[in-house]
């Protein structure tokens, strides 16, 4: 008994752990290590995917810029080329500093402007603007007496032309001065020209009857008139103008840069970044502060998942100071028209989606104040959903759709527009093309030499099936 008591005293405060418990703890530790490694690997993969997209885009813009500089040496589009060159240099600088998201955004803007310059110079130099993307119900009318007709990408807009979008329609329109408009659903405006002052040249503008547009100006400013006010948008500015047809009220927001708003009664308000003015009748409100854009946290850019498992996906973002709730949109297209989810009253910074179908999806979020003021949208994030890997392994042997809609030639520069299935990847002459959420793609390639040649296209789906297409072209070096 005495020995037992001494032993008990020596071991008091110690705990015995079974071998099985140690195995369980070891397994949990291993799972944590594997999960952490998987997350780090995914983050690295996402960063590399964005880096590759930025690199492909820079190559396209570099090629377009060289061609546009050569073809427009007469100076017809000197300011537009300067703007595109500035965007390209900004994209290169962002790429060098490994800010790939900024590089992609700046590169897309420069590419859109260069495509418009090249196409406008060859097809309709007298035009004011051009559609560069059309989605859903979008119509145009040539003047007051024309008939409404479906709008298509590359259609040129002239003075007094009307543009109208339906409930599921959206479009991107670039003006020759470099201003890029994103036209939202249920919008109607007319292309006009306004004179900035006595003895000055007229400037390109639009006159809105109702709806909602976003605009990004370049080296020149822009002008938007509404039924009872006018907004003069400074250069290098991102702004938004909306007009409520039922109440005849309007709002003017600046997300970056400066906007000057003048009412029909002569009242003037100047707003800076993250400020908004509301027009009611002939009155203008004081400038009101807007919340900043939320930062998306998860999933990361380019995230992919399958329909295996619980079929749920969590979207999360950083909280924004001063925000009482958030607007959330999920769409199958980058213009966010005809959205799958479109809510403006989320009070938390997380949302759980139920995954029911395959495809590529875009999502974004914006902060809203208790007074109902909404700030700019966050950057759009993309995620892909593919079918069950088990079912794919058993029988998906069908190659994806691959079709060419249009090939435009500018000497030895070719712009290829086509379609594949959502979620597929596309290459043209071995170079990756950016595929939109609805499967459309566009790629600019430089073909060496002259005479007859071929464009080699390939589309691959998540199951590893590949379809190839060869398109014959004639290369004429100018």
N, C-alpha and C positions, 0 to 999 in steps of 0.2 A: 504493500500500500504506500509506503513512504517513497519508494522509487517511482511509482506511478504518479504520485502527487508532484514530485519534482519535475518529472517529464512534462506533466500537464502545465506546470508553471512556466517551463521554458518555451513551450509552444503556444502559450496564450497570445492572441492577437494575430495568429497566422490562419490562413484559410486553405483548405484543400480544394484542388481543381482537378476534375477528372480528365482523362485523356480525350474522351469524346468532346468535352467542352473546349479543350484546346484546339481540337480539329475544327470545330464550328467557328471559333474565333479566327483561326488561321484562314478558313475559307472566306469569311467575311472580309478580312483584310485583303485577301487576294482579289475579291470582287471589286473592292474599292479602288485598288491599284489599277485593275483592268478598266474600270469605268473612267477613272481619271485619265488613263492613257488614251482611251477611246475619244474622250472629249477633246483632249489636246490634239489628237490626230485629225478629228473632224475640223477643229478650228484651223489647223494648218491647211487642210484640203480646201476649205472655203476661201482662205486667203489666196491660195494658189489659183483657184478658179477665177477669182476677181482679178488677179494679176494677169492671167492669160487673156481675159476679156479686154482689159485695158490695153494690153500689148497689141492685140488684133485691131482694136479700134484706132490706136495711134498709127498703125501701118496704113489703114484705110484713109485716115485724114491726111496723112503725109502724101499719099498718092494723089488724092483729090486736089490737095492744095497745089501740088506741082502742075497738074493739068490746068486748073483754073487760072493760075498765075500766067501760064503760057498763052491760054486762049483769050484772056481778058487783059492783055498787055496794053490795050488802048486806054484803059482807065475807066471804062464804063461802070465797073463795080469796085472801084478802088476802096471805098469805105467798107464795103461788105467783105472784101478780101482781107483788109486790115483787121476787121473784127474776127474773122475766122482764124487768121494767123495768130491773133492774140489768144483765142481760145485754145488753139493747138499748143502754143507755148505754155499756157497755164496747165494744160493736161500733161505735157512733158515734165514740167516742174513738179507737179503732184506725183507723177509716176516715179521720178527720181527720189522723192522723199518718202516713197512707199505709201502714199495716200491714194490707194487705187480707186476708192469710191469717187473721190473728186476727179481723178483722171478720167474715169468713165463718163461722169456727168458732163465735164467740159468737152470731152471728145465727141459725145453725141451731139451736143449743140453745134460744135464746129462742123461736123459732118452734115447735119441738116442744112446749115447755111450754104455750104459749098455745093451740095446737090441742087439746091434751089438756084444758085448762081449759074451753074453749068447748064441746067435744064432751061432756065428762063432765057439765057442768052441764045439758045439754039431754037427754042420753040415759040417764045412770045415775049420779045424784049419790051413790048409796051405794057405788059402786065404789071400789076401792083404787088401781087402775092401768089402763093402756090400752096396747094394741099400737099403735105408730106406724109400724112397718115389719116385714114378714114376708118371709122368703126361704127357699125350699126346704121341707123337711119340718119343720113346726112344728105341734104339737098342744096343745090345752088340754082340761082335764077339770074339770067343775064339782063340786068336792068329791070325797070318797072313793067315792061310789056312782055317779057320773056316767060317761058313756061318753066315750072320747077322740074329739075332733072336730078338723078342721083349723082352725087359727087364721088370722084375717084382720086386716088393718090396721083399726083403730078398735074392735076387740073389747075389751070392758071386762072386767077381772079383779077378782074379789072375794075376800074372805078365804076361805082353804081351797081356792082354785082351784089346779090343778097346771098347769105349763108344761113341755113336753118337746120338745127338738129332736133331729132325726136327724143322721146323719153329714154331710149336706149342708145342714142347716138352721141358720138364724140369725135373730135378731129383735131389735128395739129396743122396750123397754117403759118408759114414763114413769109414775111414781107421782104422786099428787096433791100430794105434798110437794116435787116438783121433781126428785127423783132419777131419773136416766136410766140404765137398765141396757141393756147390749149382751150378749145371750145367745149364746154360741158353740155350735158343733155338739156333739152328744152330751152334753146337759145336761138335768137334771131338778131342778125346785124347786117349792115350794109357797108361795103368798102367805100371810103370817101377820101377826099383830100382837104386839108385845112391849111390856112395861111397863118404862119406864126406871128406875123406882124407886117406893118406897112413896108413895102419894098423888099420883102423877103420871099424866098421860094416856098411853094406849098410843101406840106409834109404828108406822108401816108398816115391814114387813121381809119378807125371804124366808128360807126354810129350804131349803138345798141338800142334795140327796141325792148328786149327783155332777155333774161337769162343770166349767164355766168361765164366769165372768161378769166383765164390767168394769162399774163404776158410777161415775157422776159425781154428787155431791151438790150441792145448792144451799143455800138458807137453813137447812135442817134437815139433820141427819146421817142416816145410814142404818144398818141393822143386817142382818148376814148370819150365819145360824147354819149350821154344818156338823155332821156326826154326832158330832164330839168336841170342837168348839170354837165360839167365837163372835167375830165381828168387829164392833166398833162404829166406824163410819166418821164422822169429824167433818164438819162443814159445809164446803162449798167444797173438796172432796177428790176426787181421781181415784184409784181403787183397783182391785185385781183379786183375785178369790178363785177358787181352783181346788181341786177335790176329786177324788182318784184313787179310783175305786170299788174297784179290785182290791186296793190296799194300804191303804185307809182313811187315807191321808195327805192333808194339805192344805197349801196355801201361801197366804200373805196378803201382798200387795204394796201399797205406797203410791207412786204416781208424783207426786202433789202432795197437800199437806195432811197429815193425821194419821189413824192407825188404831190402835185398842186391841184386842188379841187376848187372849182368856181361854180356857184349856183347861178340860176337864171336871174336872181335878184342882185348879183354882183358880190355876194359874200365869198371870201377866199379862205381856205384852210390849207396849210402846208403840213404834210405828215412825213415822218421819217420811218426808219426801220421798225417793224413790229408796232405799227400804229394804224388806227382805222378811224374814218369819218363816215357818219351816216347822214344821208340827205332825206329830209321829210318835207314835202312841199318845196318852198323856196328857201328853206332853212338848212343850215349845216350844223351838225353837232361839233363840240370840241373834240380834239384828237383823243382817242381812247387807247390804252395800252393793250397789246395782244400778248398772249402767252407764247413762249418759245416752242419749237418743235420737239416732241419727245424723241428719245433715243431708243430704237428697237434693241432689245437684248437677246431674245430667243424666239424662234430658232435663228441661227446665223444665216448669212447670205448663201443662197444656193443649197439649202438643206434639202435632203431627200429622205423619203421614208416609204414604207410599203403598206398595203392593206392587211398585212398580218398583225396579230396582236390585238390590243384593245381599240385600235382605230381612233385614237385621240391625239390631238396635237395642241400644245400650249403656246400661245403667243404672249410675249411679255415685253414690257417697255419701262423705261425709267420714269418716275413721277416728275411732273413739271410744277415748279413753285407757282402758286396762285390758281392752279387748275382745280375745278370742282368735279369735272367729269371729262370724258374723252370720246371722240368720234373714231370709229373703226370701220375700215372698208377691206373686203376681201373680194378679189376679182380674178377672172381668167385672162384679163388683158391689162396692159400697162397703162391704158388711158382711163381705167376704172369707170367704164360704162357698163350698164346692165350688171351691177355687182351681185355677187352671191350673198354677201353680208354688207349691210350699210346701216349702221346705228350711230347715234350721236349722244348716248346717255350712259355710257359705261362709267361707273364710279371707281372701279378698281383698275390696276395696271396689269391685269392678266385676263386672258380669255381662252377658254378651252373649246376647240373645234372638234366636231365629229367628222371623221373622214369617211366618205361614202363612195367616192369615185376617183378614178385616175386623172392625171393631168398636171399641168403647171399652173401655179396660182401666185398672185401678187397680193401683198397686204401692206397697209400703211395706217398710221394713227395720227390724230391731231388733238391738241389740248383745247379745252373750252372753259371759259370762266362761268361763274354763277350768273353773270349778266347775259350769257349766251354768245359772247365774243369768241370766235374760233381763230386760233393761230395757224401757222403754216403746217402742211402735212410733213410727216417724217419722210426720210428716204424710203422708197418702196423696197420691200424685201421679197424674194422669190423662194418658194418651196415647191418641191415636186412629190407627187404621190404616184407610185406604180402599183400594179397588181401584186397578188401574192407570189412570192418567189417560188413557192412550191408548185403552184399551178403553172408558172412560167417555165419551170424546169421540165414539167411533164409534156407541154405541148405547144408553146408559143414559138412557132417557126416562121411566122409571116413577117416579111420585111415591112418597114414603115412606108407610108406614102411619101413620094418625092416628086414634086412637079415644079416646073419653071413657069412663072407667070409673065415675066418680061426680062429682056436683056437690053440694056442701053449701052451704046458704044460711044466713047469719046477718044478717038484715036486708038491707042493701045490700052486704054482704061475701060473696064467693063463693070457695070453695076447690074448684079443679078438679083432679081426678086422672085421668090418662090414660096412653096408651102410644103410642110411635112406634118407629121402627127405631133401633138403636144407631148413634151417630154423627150423627144428625139434630139440628137445632136447632128449638125450638118457641117460638112467641109466643102470648100470650093477650091479646086487645084491644091488640095492639101492644107488649106488655111481654114481655121474655124470661123463659122458665121454665127452671129447672135440670133437665136431663135426666140421669138416672142411667145407669150403665154398661149396664144391661139395657134401656134405652129408656123406662122409666117416668118420669113427671114429675108434679109437683104445683105449682100456682100459686095464689096468693091475689090476688084483684082486688077493687077497690072500684068499684061501678057507680053512677054519679050518677043522680039522679031516682028516680021510682017507677013502678010499673006494668010492663007487658011490655017486655022488652029482649032483646038478643042478646049472647052471648059469641062473639067471632070468633077462631078458632084457625088457626094456620098452622104446618106442619112442612116444613123444607127439608133435602134431603140434600146431601152434598158435591159431587154432580154438578150442582147447581143446580135440581133438580126440586122443585116445591112442591105440597103438598096443603093445601087449605083446608077448614075445617069451621065451620058455624054452629050454635050451640045456643041455643034459646029459653029464657029465664028470666023469672021474675016477681020484681020488686024491690019489697020491702015495707019501707019505712023505719019502724023501731020507735021 
